[in-house]
Amino acid sequence: MSKKVLVVLAHDDMKISRVNKRLVQELESCDNIEVRDIKALYPDYKIDIEAEQEAIKKADKVVFQFPMFWFNAPSILKEWMDKVYSLGFAFDVTQDGYQRRELDGREFMLAVSMGGHEAAYDGDYKSVDECLTPYIYTAKFCGMKVVEPFYTYRAMQNLSDEKLEALAPQFKEAILK
Ligand SMILES: Cc1cc2nc3c(=O)[nH]c(=O)nc-3n(C[C@H](O)[C@H](O)[C@H](O)COP(=O)(O)O)c2cc1C
């Protein structure tokens, strides 16, 4: 049976996106992938918690896709996570301690585009993983299996259209893996 994937797309404005727009376009024809552009769905940040939780329940794998903004995700994703990964849904606190709930056992993947190049994240800034530990640690805390991320570098200018075209099918393959 094919894997069902939920892509939580957290771009500030997909109308002005080049990289994430092209990557997500590659997923359009795939029935097993649901893409939720959360900034378009919730421009006022009023997240429909139930709808988002239902989308997670249907998925074997949850992907957070976003452009790196100041060594973090765009703020809508933090709001989404704070509201959707609620007590009772993501975990419970019982007399025996924390109990994992709906996220337990699902896969978690980061798909992030960086304006910076690879070398920048191996020098001044230690690594993309280090920047994004809150997302990785939250997934682990909730019992998710963190799988290999898909990181795209030089997304502001040095990534040519040809390279982006070549990346798009690789992205889809990684999402469905
Ligand atoms: C507010 C803002 C903050 C950014 N911060 C970073 C950053 O910390 N590190 C980085 O590598 N790129 C940074 N960038 C560049 C974006 O990550 C880059 O423009 C984006 O990945 C391109 O994807 P898109 O074509 O889908 O918009 C920033 C861009 C903006 C607008």
The ligand as an SDF file (V2000), in Angstrom:
LIG
                    3D

 31 33  0  0  0  0  0  0  0  0999 V2000
   12.8200   37.2280    6.2380 C   0  0  0  0  0  0  0  0  0  0  0  0
   13.8190   36.3250    5.5710 C   0  0  0  0  0  0  0  0  0  0  0  0
   14.7800   35.6900    6.3280 C   0  0  0  0  0  0  0  0  0  0  0  0
   15.6930   34.8050    5.7450 C   0  0  0  0  0  0  0  0  0  0  0  0
   16.6100   34.1630    6.5350 N   0  0  0  0  0  0  0  0  0  0  0  0
   17.4520   33.2520    5.9840 C   0  0  0  0  0  0  0  0  0  0  0  0
   18.3510   32.5260    6.8140 C   0  0  0  0  0  0  0  0  0  0  0  0
   18.4240   32.6850    8.0300 O   0  0  0  0  0  0  0  0  0  0  0  0
   19.1530   31.6190    6.2110 N   0  0  0  0  0  0  0  0  0  0  0  0
   19.1190   31.3780    4.8590 C   0  0  0  0  0  0  0  0  0  0  0  0
   19.8780   30.5220    4.3790 O   0  0  0  0  0  0  0  0  0  0  0  0
   18.2620   32.0590    4.0500 N   0  0  0  0  0  0  0  0  0  0  0  0
   17.4340   32.9700    4.5810 C   0  0  0  0  0  0  0  0  0  0  0  0
   16.5170   33.6390    3.7950 N   0  0  0  0  0  0  0  0  0  0  0  0
   16.4210   33.2860    2.3660 C   0  0  0  0  0  0  0  0  0  0  0  0
   15.2390   32.3370    2.0970 C   0  0  0  0  0  0  0  0  0  0  0  0
   15.3940   31.1280    2.7950 O   0  0  0  0  0  0  0  0  0  0  0  0
   15.1130   32.0810    0.5970 C   0  0  0  0  0  0  0  0  0  0  0  0
   14.7620   33.3060   -0.0040 O   0  0  0  0  0  0  0  0  0  0  0  0
   14.0610   31.0300    0.3030 C   0  0  0  0  0  0  0  0  0  0  0  0
   14.4910   29.7640    0.7430 O   0  0  0  0  0  0  0  0  0  0  0  0
   13.7620   30.9670   -1.1720 C   0  0  0  0  0  0  0  0  0  0  0  0
   12.6550   30.1090   -1.3700 O   0  0  0  0  0  0  0  0  0  0  0  0
   11.3800   30.5620   -2.2520 P   0  0  0  0  0  0  0  0  0  0  0  0
   11.9000   30.8020   -3.6430 O   0  0  0  0  0  0  0  0  0  0  0  0
   10.4440   29.4130   -2.1810 O   0  0  0  0  0  0  0  0  0  0  0  0
   10.8160   31.7990   -1.6410 O   0  0  0  0  0  0  0  0  0  0  0  0
   15.6400   34.5630    4.3530 C   0  0  0  0  0  0  0  0  0  0  0  0
   14.6710   35.2290    3.5790 C   0  0  0  0  0  0  0  0  0  0  0  0
   13.7740   36.0940    4.1700 C   0  0  0  0  0  0  0  0  0  0  0  0
   12.7470   36.7980    3.3100 C   0  0  0  0  0  0  0  0  0  0  0  0
  1  2  1  0
  2  3  1  0
  2 30  2  0
  3  4  2  0
  4  5  1  0
  4 28  1  0
  5  6  2  0
  6  7  1  0
  6 13  1  0
  7  8  2  0
  7  9  1  0
  9 10  1  0
 10 11  2  0
 10 12  1  0
 12 13  2  0
 13 14  1  0
 14 15  1  0
 14 28  1  0
 15 16  1  0
 16 17  1  0
 16 18  1  0
 18 19  1  0
 18 20  1  0
 20 21  1  0
 20 22  1  0
 22 23  1  0
 23 24  1  0
 24 25  2  0
 24 26  1  0
 24 27  1  0
 28 29  2  0
 29 30  1  0
 30 31  1  0
M  END
$$$$
